[in-house]
Amino acid sequence: MGLKLTKEARIWEHLEQVETERLKILSEFEQLRQFLEEQERLLLARLEELDKEIEKRRDENIAKLLEELSCLNDMISELEGKCQQPGSEFLQ
């Protein structure tokens, strides 16, 4: 009878150890999940900032190109006008 009680006590002790370890593992995985979710939020926020910066630079570049294109169109118009002048006026 004493041996049986000792074995049962050991079994319960092992079951408690298993449960404690299970809870520990669950807790560690929950912490890891929270960490990963936070990292995901941070990285997505950074990615969004980079996306906005890229859009801003693209818009600035487009504005510069449009300005340059306008200047080139003005020069082309001026040169076409000069080409229509008589030769003597054009040379002056």
MOPAC internal coordinates of N, CA, C and O (Angstrom, degrees):
PM7 1SCF
backbone

  N    0.0000 0     0.00 0     0.00 0    0    0    0
  C    1.4495 1     0.00 0     0.00 0    1    0    0
  C    1.5347 1   111.01 1     0.00 0    2    1    0
  O    1.2310 1   121.01 1   136.30 1    3    2    1
  N    1.3361 1   115.67 1   -43.70 1    3    2    1
  C    1.4698 1   119.81 1   179.06 1    5    3    2
  C    1.5142 1   111.65 1   -63.43 1    6    5    3
  O    1.2310 1   120.47 1   141.52 1    7    6    5
  N    1.3229 1   116.70 1   -38.48 1    7    6    5
  C    1.4623 1   121.44 1   178.57 1    9    7    6
  C    1.5127 1   110.88 1   -65.15 1   10    9    7
  O    1.2310 1   121.45 1   139.54 1   11   10    9
  N    1.3301 1   114.82 1   -40.46 1   11   10    9
  C    1.4756 1   119.81 1   179.10 1   13   11   10
  C    1.5243 1   109.88 1   -63.58 1   14   13   11
  O    1.2310 1   120.09 1   136.40 1   15   14   13
  N    1.3194 1   117.43 1   -43.60 1   15   14   13
  C    1.4690 1   121.20 1   178.92 1   17   15   14
  C    1.5250 1   111.17 1   -64.25 1   18   17   15
  O    1.2310 1   120.68 1   142.18 1   19   18   17
  N    1.3156 1   116.30 1   -37.82 1   19   18   17
  C    1.4702 1   120.53 1   178.31 1   21   19   18
  C    1.5223 1   110.61 1   -64.78 1   22   21   19
  O    1.2310 1   121.15 1   136.54 1   23   22   21
  N    1.3317 1   115.40 1   -43.46 1   23   22   21
  C    1.4743 1   119.42 1   178.48 1   25   23   22
  C    1.5224 1   110.69 1   -64.09 1   26   25   23
  O    1.2310 1   120.36 1   136.74 1   27   26   25
  N    1.3134 1   116.92 1   -43.26 1   27   26   25
  C    1.4690 1   120.24 1   179.44 1   29   27   26
  C    1.5290 1   110.63 1   -64.11 1   30   29   27
  O    1.2310 1   120.75 1   141.87 1   31   30   29
  N    1.3178 1   116.17 1   -38.13 1   31   30   29
  C    1.4676 1   119.98 1   178.38 1   33   31   30
  C    1.5220 1   109.88 1   -64.24 1   34   33   31
  O    1.2310 1   120.13 1   138.49 1   35   34   33
  N    1.3092 1   117.36 1   -41.51 1   35   34   33
  C    1.4652 1   121.34 1   177.30 1   37   35   34
  C    1.5265 1   111.08 1   -63.78 1   38   37   35
  O    1.2310 1   121.40 1   137.51 1   39   38   37
  N    1.3235 1   114.92 1   -42.49 1   39   38   37
  C    1.4685 1   119.08 1   178.79 1   41   39   38
  C    1.5160 1   109.94 1   -59.38 1   42   41   39
  O    1.2310 1   120.76 1   132.86 1   43   42   41
  N    1.3496 1   116.16 1   -47.14 1   43   42   41
  C    1.4770 1   119.22 1   179.24 1   45   43   42
  C    1.5212 1   111.05 1   -63.44 1   46   45   43
  O    1.2310 1   120.69 1   142.43 1   47   46   45
  N    1.3100 1   116.29 1   -37.57 1   47   46   45
  C    1.4610 1   120.34 1   178.28 1   49   47   46
  C    1.5303 1   110.21 1   -63.13 1   50   49   47
  O    1.2310 1   120.79 1   136.01 1   51   50   49
  N    1.3218 1   116.09 1   -43.99 1   51   50   49
  C    1.4673 1   120.17 1   178.49 1   53   51   50
  C    1.5292 1   111.19 1   -65.75 1   54   53   51
  O    1.2310 1   120.74 1   140.17 1   55   54   53
  N    1.3236 1   116.20 1   -39.83 1   55   54   53
  C    1.4656 1   119.77 1   178.04 1   57   55   54
  C    1.5331 1   110.64 1   -63.02 1   58   57   55
  O    1.2310 1   120.94 1   140.56 1   59   58   57
  N    1.3278 1   115.81 1   -39.44 1   59   58   57
  C    1.4665 1   119.46 1   177.72 1   61   59   58
  C    1.5293 1   110.86 1   -66.21 1   62   61   59
  O    1.2310 1   121.17 1   139.63 1   63   62   61
  N    1.3332 1   115.37 1   -40.37 1   63   62   61
  C    1.4647 1   119.34 1   177.62 1   65   63   62
  C    1.5296 1   110.93 1   -62.97 1   66   65   63
  O    1.2310 1   121.05 1   137.68 1   67   66   65
  N    1.3232 1   115.60 1   -42.32 1   67   66   65
  C    1.4692 1   120.35 1   178.55 1   69   67   66
  C    1.5254 1   109.86 1   -62.60 1   70   69   67
  O    1.2310 1   120.31 1   135.57 1   71   70   69
  N    1.3268 1   117.00 1   -44.43 1   71   70   69
  C    1.4639 1   120.82 1   179.88 1   73   71   70
  C    1.5291 1   110.89 1   -64.18 1   74   73   71
  O    1.2310 1   120.92 1   137.93 1   75   74   73
  N    1.3342 1   115.85 1   -42.07 1   75   74   73
  C    1.4635 1   120.01 1   177.80 1   77   75   74
  C    1.5309 1   110.59 1   -61.21 1   78   77   75
  O    1.2310 1   120.88 1   135.82 1   79   78   77
  N    1.3140 1   115.93 1   -44.18 1   79   78   77
  C    1.4782 1   120.56 1   179.17 1   81   79   78
  C    1.5259 1   110.74 1   -65.23 1   82   81   79
  O    1.2310 1   120.44 1   140.16 1   83   82   81
  N    1.3154 1   116.77 1   -39.84 1   83   82   81
  C    1.4674 1   121.03 1   178.49 1   85   83   82
  C    1.5345 1   110.20 1   -61.39 1   86   85   83
  O    1.2310 1   120.96 1   134.25 1   87   86   85
  N    1.3451 1   115.77 1   -45.75 1   87   86   85
  C    1.4645 1   120.04 1   179.20 1   89   87   86
  C    1.5255 1   111.12 1   -64.48 1   90   89   87
  O    1.2310 1   120.77 1   142.08 1   91   90   89
  N    1.3223 1   116.13 1   -37.92 1   91   90   89
  C    1.4660 1   120.53 1   177.49 1   93   91   90
  C    1.5301 1   110.75 1   -62.83 1   94   93   91
  O    1.2310 1   120.63 1   134.82 1   95   94   93
  N    1.3117 1   116.41 1   -45.18 1   95   94   93
  C    1.4690 1   121.29 1   179.13 1   97   95   94
  C    1.5223 1   110.73 1   -63.19 1   98   97   95
  O    1.2310 1   120.80 1   135.22 1   99   98   97
  N    1.3316 1   116.07 1   -44.78 1   99   98   97
  C    1.4686 1   119.42 1   178.12 1  101   99   98
  C    1.5205 1   111.45 1   -60.16 1  102  101   99
  O    1.2310 1   120.72 1   138.93 1  103  102  101
  N    1.3195 1   116.23 1   -41.07 1  103  102  101
  C    1.4587 1   120.85 1   179.13 1  105  103  102
  C    1.5323 1   111.14 1   -64.73 1  106  105  103
  O    1.2310 1   120.65 1   135.92 1  107  106  105
  N    1.3215 1   116.37 1   -44.08 1  107  106  105
  C    1.4695 1   119.89 1   179.27 1  109  107  106
  C    1.5257 1   111.33 1   -63.26 1  110  109  107
  O    1.2310 1   120.54 1   138.24 1  111  110  109
  N    1.3265 1   116.57 1   -41.76 1  111  110  109
  C    1.4616 1   119.22 1   178.51 1  113  111  110
  C    1.5272 1   111.60 1   -66.41 1  114  113  111
  O    1.2310 1   120.32 1   144.20 1  115  114  113
  N    1.3120 1   116.99 1   -35.80 1  115  114  113
  C    1.4663 1   120.20 1   177.24 1  117  115  114
  C    1.5280 1   110.04 1   -64.78 1  118  117  115
  O    1.2310 1   120.61 1   138.07 1  119  118  117
  N    1.3183 1   116.45 1   -41.93 1  119  118  117
  C    1.4675 1   120.19 1   177.15 1  121  119  118
  C    1.5334 1   110.52 1   -62.47 1  122  121  119
  O    1.2310 1   120.84 1   138.16 1  123  122  121
  N    1.3194 1   116.00 1   -41.84 1  123  122  121
  C    1.4703 1   120.15 1   178.17 1  125  123  122
  C    1.5243 1   111.08 1   -63.53 1  126  125  123
  O    1.2310 1   120.57 1   138.35 1  127  126  125
  N    1.3227 1   116.51 1   -41.65 1  127  126  125
  C    1.4702 1   120.34 1   177.82 1  129  127  126
  C    1.5214 1   110.99 1   -60.64 1  130  129  127
  O    1.2310 1   121.16 1   134.96 1  131  130  129
  N    1.3334 1   115.40 1   -45.04 1  131  130  129
  C    1.4669 1   119.64 1   179.73 1  133  131  130
  C    1.5255 1   110.79 1   -63.11 1  134  133  131
  O    1.2310 1   120.68 1   137.66 1  135  134  133
  N    1.3261 1   116.31 1   -42.34 1  135  134  133
  C    1.4573 1   120.62 1   177.97 1  137  135  134
  C    1.5281 1   110.85 1   -60.82 1  138  137  135
  O    1.2310 1   121.01 1   133.34 1  139  138  137
  N    1.3283 1   115.67 1   -46.66 1  139  138  137
  C    1.4651 1   119.84 1  -178.81 1  141  139  138
  C    1.5278 1   111.52 1   -65.68 1  142  141  139
  O    1.2310 1   120.33 1   141.65 1  143  142  141
  N    1.3173 1   116.98 1   -38.35 1  143  142  141
  C    1.4631 1   119.72 1   177.89 1  145  143  142
  C    1.5274 1   110.87 1   -64.15 1  146  145  143
  O    1.2310 1   120.53 1   139.65 1  147  146  145
  N    1.3202 1   116.58 1   -40.35 1  147  146  145
  C    1.4668 1   120.70 1   178.03 1  149  147  146
  C    1.5340 1   110.47 1   -65.20 1  150  149  147
  O    1.2310 1   120.96 1   137.16 1  151  150  149
  N    1.3250 1   115.76 1   -42.84 1  151  150  149
  C    1.4634 1   119.64 1   177.41 1  153  151  150
  C    1.5251 1   110.86 1   -62.03 1  154  153  151
  O    1.2310 1   120.91 1   139.49 1  155  154  153
  N    1.3243 1   115.87 1   -40.51 1  155  154  153
  C    1.4633 1   120.27 1   177.99 1  157  155  154
  C    1.5259 1   110.25 1   -61.05 1  158  157  155
  O    1.2310 1   120.37 1   133.63 1  159  158  157
  N    1.3328 1   116.91 1   -46.37 1  159  158  157
  C    1.4654 1   120.44 1   179.09 1  161  159  158
  C    1.5305 1   111.24 1   -59.89 1  162  161  159
  O    1.2310 1   120.98 1   134.75 1  163  162  161
  N    1.3361 1   115.73 1   -45.25 1  163  162  161
  C    1.4694 1   119.86 1  -179.65 1  165  163  162
  C    1.5290 1   111.74 1   -62.92 1  166  165  163
  O    1.2310 1   120.78 1   134.90 1  167  166  165
  N    1.3173 1   116.12 1   -45.10 1  167  166  165
  C    1.4600 1   120.01 1  -178.67 1  169  167  166
  C    1.5256 1   111.68 1   -67.68 1  170  169  167
  O    1.2310 1   120.27 1   141.63 1  171  170  169
  N    1.3236 1   117.08 1   -38.37 1  171  170  169
  C    1.4664 1   119.62 1   177.59 1  173  171  170
  C    1.5250 1   111.15 1   -67.25 1  174  173  171
  O    1.2310 1   120.42 1   143.01 1  175  174  173
  N    1.3261 1   116.81 1   -36.99 1  175  174  173
  C    1.4706 1   120.21 1   177.03 1  177  175  174
  C    1.5262 1   109.91 1   -64.87 1  178  177  175
  O    1.2310 1   120.47 1   137.07 1  179  178  177
  N    1.3221 1   116.71 1   -42.93 1  179  178  177
  C    1.4772 1   120.98 1   178.63 1  181  179  178
  C    1.5239 1   110.09 1   -64.00 1  182  181  179
  O    1.2310 1   120.67 1   138.43 1  183  182  181
  N    1.3074 1   116.33 1   -41.57 1  183  182  181
  C    1.4571 1   120.80 1   178.63 1  185  183  182
  C    1.5271 1   110.95 1   -62.06 1  186  185  183
  O    1.2310 1   120.59 1   140.33 1  187  186  185
  N    1.3202 1   116.48 1   -39.67 1  187  186  185
  C    1.4570 1   120.42 1   178.10 1  189  187  186
  C    1.5341 1   110.68 1   -64.87 1  190  189  187
  O    1.2310 1   120.58 1   139.32 1  191  190  189
  N    1.3518 1   116.50 1   -40.68 1  191  190  189
  C    1.4614 1   120.12 1   176.66 1  193  191  190
  C    1.5313 1   111.02 1   -60.97 1  194  193  191
  O    1.2310 1   121.06 1   135.49 1  195  194  193
  N    1.3249 1   115.58 1   -44.51 1  195  194  193
  C    1.4623 1   119.82 1   179.27 1  197  195  194
  C    1.5314 1   111.09 1   -63.04 1  198  197  195
  O    1.2310 1   120.83 1   140.33 1  199  198  197
  N    1.3167 1   116.01 1   -39.67 1  199  198  197
  C    1.4623 1   120.65 1   178.55 1  201  199  198
  C    1.5273 1   110.62 1   -61.69 1  202  201  199
  O    1.2310 1   120.41 1   136.93 1  203  202  201
  N    1.3355 1   116.82 1   -43.07 1  203  202  201
  C    1.4639 1   120.75 1   178.91 1  205  203  202
  C    1.5264 1   110.74 1   -65.46 1  206  205  203
  O    1.2310 1   120.49 1   140.96 1  207  206  205
  N    1.3286 1   116.66 1   -39.04 1  207  206  205
  C    1.4658 1   120.87 1   178.86 1  209  207  206
  C    1.5301 1   110.47 1   -64.51 1  210  209  207
  O    1.2310 1   120.67 1   138.44 1  211  210  209
  N    1.3087 1   116.33 1   -41.56 1  211  210  209
  C    1.4666 1   120.73 1   178.38 1  213  211  210
  C    1.5241 1   110.13 1   -63.67 1  214  213  211
  O    1.2310 1   120.28 1   136.28 1  215  214  213
  N    1.3236 1   117.08 1   -43.72 1  215  214  213
  C    1.4668 1   120.77 1   178.31 1  217  215  214
  C    1.5275 1   110.74 1   -61.75 1  218  217  215
  O    1.2310 1   120.63 1   137.98 1  219  218  217
  N    1.3290 1   116.40 1   -42.02 1  219  218  217
  C    1.4698 1   120.96 1   179.97 1  221  219  218
  C    1.5217 1   110.30 1   -61.69 1  222  221  219
  O    1.2310 1   120.48 1   132.50 1  223  222  221
  N    1.3354 1   116.69 1   -47.50 1  223  222  221
  C    1.4692 1   120.54 1   179.14 1  225  223  222
  C    1.5259 1   111.34 1   -63.65 1  226  225  223
  O    1.2310 1   120.72 1   140.68 1  227  226  225
  N    1.3269 1   116.23 1   -39.32 1  227  226  225
  C    1.4636 1   119.64 1   178.52 1  229  227  226
  C    1.5256 1   110.04 1   -61.97 1  230  229  227
  O    1.2310 1   120.55 1   134.84 1  231  230  229
  N    1.3309 1   116.55 1   -45.16 1  231  230  229
  C    1.4602 1   120.38 1   179.53 1  233  231  230
  C    1.5256 1   111.14 1   -63.04 1  234  233  231
  O    1.2310 1   120.23 1   140.10 1  235  234  233
  N    1.3407 1   117.16 1   -39.90 1  235  234  233
  C    1.4648 1   120.85 1   177.66 1  237  235  234
  C    1.5276 1   110.39 1   -63.49 1  238  237  235
  O    1.2310 1   120.59 1   136.68 1  239  238  237
  N    1.3273 1   116.47 1   -43.32 1  239  238  237
  C    1.4710 1   120.42 1   179.39 1  241  239  238
  C    1.5254 1   111.28 1   -64.28 1  242  241  239
  O    1.2310 1   120.38 1   139.70 1  243  242  241
  N    1.3141 1   116.88 1   -40.30 1  243  242  241
  C    1.4670 1   120.47 1   178.29 1  245  243  242
  C    1.5226 1   109.89 1   -63.45 1  246  245  243
  O    1.2310 1   120.59 1   137.82 1  247  246  245
  N    1.3312 1   116.47 1   -42.18 1  247  246  245
  C    1.4675 1   119.85 1   179.42 1  249  247  246
  C    1.5293 1   110.47 1   -62.38 1  250  249  247
  O    1.2310 1   120.23 1   136.98 1  251  250  249
  N    1.3425 1   117.17 1   -43.02 1  251  250  249
  C    1.4719 1   120.52 1   177.95 1  253  251  250
  C    1.5210 1   111.00 1   -61.97 1  254  253  251
  O    1.2310 1   121.05 1   134.57 1  255  254  253
  N    1.3336 1   115.60 1   -45.43 1  255  254  253
  C    1.4685 1   119.33 1  -179.51 1  257  255  254
  C    1.5231 1   111.49 1   -62.60 1  258  257  255
  O    1.2310 1   120.26 1   139.59 1  259  258  257
  N    1.3241 1   117.11 1   -40.41 1  259  258  257
  C    1.4632 1   120.12 1   178.40 1  261  259  258
  C    1.5255 1   111.12 1   -64.50 1  262  261  259
  O    1.2310 1   121.01 1   141.87 1  263  262  261
  N    1.3263 1   115.68 1   -38.13 1  263  262  261
  C    1.4704 1   119.79 1   177.97 1  265  263  262
  C    1.5251 1   110.49 1   -65.55 1  266  265  263
  O    1.2310 1   120.69 1   135.14 1  267  266  265
  N    1.3272 1   116.28 1   -44.86 1  267  266  265
  C    1.4621 1   120.34 1   177.92 1  269  267  266
  C    1.5300 1   111.13 1   -63.64 1  270  269  267
  O    1.2310 1   120.59 1   139.84 1  271  270  269
  N    1.3039 1   116.48 1   -40.16 1  271  270  269
  C    1.4616 1   120.85 1   178.38 1  273  271  270
  C    1.5205 1   110.59 1   -62.56 1  274  273  271
  O    1.2310 1   120.74 1   139.30 1  275  274  273
  N    1.3044 1   116.19 1   -40.70 1  275  274  273
  C    1.4638 1   120.46 1   177.86 1  277  275  274
  C    1.5264 1   110.60 1   -63.00 1  278  277  275
  O    1.2310 1   120.17 1   136.37 1  279  278  277
  N    1.3304 1   117.27 1   -43.63 1  279  278  277
  C    1.4652 1   121.07 1   177.53 1  281  279  278
  C    1.5266 1   110.84 1   -62.08 1  282  281  279
  O    1.2310 1   120.45 1   136.73 1  283  282  281
  N    1.3193 1   116.74 1   -43.27 1  283  282  281
  C    1.4684 1   120.04 1   179.10 1  285  283  282
  C    1.5275 1   111.08 1   -64.04 1  286  285  283
  O    1.2310 1   120.54 1   140.04 1  287  286  285
  N    1.3291 1   116.57 1   -39.96 1  287  286  285
  C    1.4677 1   119.65 1   177.45 1  289  287  286
  C    1.5278 1   110.76 1   -62.89 1  290  289  287
  O    1.2310 1   120.39 1   140.33 1  291  290  289
  N    1.3288 1   116.87 1   -39.67 1  291  290  289
  C    1.4635 1   120.64 1   177.17 1  293  291  290
  C    1.5270 1   110.47 1   -62.79 1  294  293  291
  O    1.2310 1   120.52 1   136.06 1  295  294  293
  N    1.3408 1   116.62 1   -43.94 1  295  294  293
  C    1.4747 1   119.83 1   178.78 1  297  295  294
  C    1.5212 1   111.52 1   -63.94 1  298  297  295
  O    1.2310 1   120.63 1   139.16 1  299  298  297
  N    1.3144 1   116.40 1   -40.84 1  299  298  297
  C    1.4666 1   120.62 1   178.76 1  301  299  298
  C    1.5204 1   109.82 1   -61.75 1  302  301  299
  O    1.2310 1   120.53 1   134.42 1  303  302  301
  N    1.3239 1   116.59 1   -45.58 1  303  302  301
  C    1.4697 1   120.61 1   178.94 1  305  303  302
  C    1.5195 1   110.50 1   -61.19 1  306  305  303
  O    1.2310 1   120.55 1   137.48 1  307  306  305
  N    1.3259 1   116.56 1   -42.52 1  307  306  305
  C    1.4680 1   120.64 1   179.60 1  309  307  306
  C    1.5217 1   110.70 1   -63.37 1  310  309  307
  O    1.2310 1   120.59 1   135.65 1  311  310  309
  N    1.3319 1   116.48 1   -44.35 1  311  310  309
  C    1.4712 1   120.04 1   179.28 1  313  311  310
  C    1.5213 1   111.46 1   -66.49 1  314  313  311
  O    1.2310 1   120.23 1   140.44 1  315  314  313
  N    1.3274 1   117.16 1   -39.56 1  315  314  313
  C    1.4671 1   119.59 1   177.62 1  317  315  314
  C    1.5202 1   110.53 1   -62.73 1  318  317  315
  O    1.2310 1   121.14 1   141.44 1  319  318  317
  N    1.3480 1   115.42 1   -38.56 1  319  318  317
  C    1.4702 1   119.57 1   177.35 1  321  319  318
  C    1.5117 1   111.00 1   -64.18 1  322  321  319
  O    1.2310 1   120.01 1   138.32 1  323  322  321
  N    1.3136 1   117.58 1   -41.68 1  323  322  321
  C    1.4595 1   121.70 1   179.25 1  325  323  322
  C    1.5264 1   110.84 1   -66.09 1  326  325  323
  O    1.2310 1   120.88 1   144.55 1  327  326  325
  N    1.3236 1   115.91 1   -35.45 1  327  326  325
  C    1.4706 1   119.43 1   179.36 1  329  327  326
  C    1.5386 1   111.30 1   -66.19 1  330  329  327
  O    1.2310 1   119.91 1   155.54 1  331  330  329
  N    1.3138 1   117.78 1   -24.46 1  331  330  329
  C    1.4582 1   122.22 1  -179.24 1  333  331  330
  C    1.5368 1   111.61 1   -81.14 1  334  333  331
  O    1.2310 1   120.58 1   166.26 1  335  334  333
  N    1.3280 1   116.51 1   -13.74 1  335  334  333
  C    1.4651 1   119.77 1  -179.48 1  337  335  334
  C    1.5371 1   109.91 1   -72.64 1  338  337  335
  O    1.2310 1   121.31 1   -25.34 1  339  338  337
  N    1.2805 1   115.09 1   154.66 1  339  338  337
  C    1.4768 1   118.30 1   173.33 1  341  339  338
  C    1.5259 1   108.96 1   -60.94 1  342  341  339
  O    1.2310 1   120.34 1   -24.97 1  343  342  341
  N    1.2950 1   116.95 1   155.03 1  343  342  341
  C    1.4497 1   123.36 1  -175.27 1  345  343  342
  C    1.5311 1   112.95 1   -56.41 1  346  345  343
  O    1.2310 1   120.41 1   138.99 1  347  346  345
  N    1.3190 1   116.83 1   -41.01 1  347  346  345
  C    1.4687 1   118.80 1  -176.98 1  349  347  346
  C    1.5437 1   110.49 1   -66.17 1  350  349  347
  O    1.2310 1   119.90 1   139.98 1  351  350  349
  N    1.3433 1   117.79 1   -40.02 1  351  350  349
  C    1.4681 1   119.97 1   177.90 1  353  351  350
  C    1.5268 1   110.79 1   -69.17 1  354  353  351
  O    1.2310 1   121.00 1   142.28 1  355  354  353
  N    1.3092 1   115.69 1   -37.72 1  355  354  353
  C    1.4699 1   119.81 1  -177.77 1  357  355  354
  C    1.5256 1   109.86 1   -64.03 1  358  357  355
  O    1.2310 1   120.01 1   139.67 1  359  358  357
  N    1.3301 1   117.58 1   -40.33 1  359  358  357
  C    1.4522 1   120.98 1  -179.01 1  361  359  358
  C    1.5265 1   112.60 1   -69.46 1  362  361  359
  O    1.2310 1   120.73 1   153.13 1  363  362  361
  N    1.3164 1   116.20 1   -26.87 1  363  362  361
  C    1.4531 1   118.35 1   178.82 1  365  363  362
  C    1.4961 1   109.63 1   -77.62 1  366  365  363
  O    1.2310 1   120.10 1   180.00 1  367  366  365

